Amino acid sequence: MLNYTFFKSIADIPLIITMLFSGILINRLGAIRSLKYLTVVMSVAQLVFAFSSVIGGGWDSRGTIFWLSAGRLIQLLSSHSAIIAQSVIIDKLFAGHSVAFALGMRTMLMRMTSVAAGWIIPQIFEAAGENLFVPFLFTALVCVSGALTA
């Protein structure tokens, strides 16, 4: 049986270290370029997550658990780094103006998408006959569309 709390907490320790290096990387590459790269990495990570049962050999195999974990870890690390890059971009765009408002709007939009996903994904899961691959693929396609528009 899968331990879903494991997927929730898999990146806590690496996140602490990654955030230090993310800031340095974003300063060197620039926030916009970093955000584009990170969006592609998030998309690849979500595709790995979506296809984990295919790559790993079925939902009950250890290989699938490995690929689910790897996809989730990479996605979390890159998404948190992307938040730093977004904050830098917002800070530059709104310098001397309403930075706090812009950051608040970004956070609000992130929470709204989380709520929407919490409503949409279970419906997709049920419509797909309780097949996990379909909602995982849906979220991967959302990430890929974001990477293509970045």
Beta strands, then each sheet from edge to edge (+ up, - down):
end
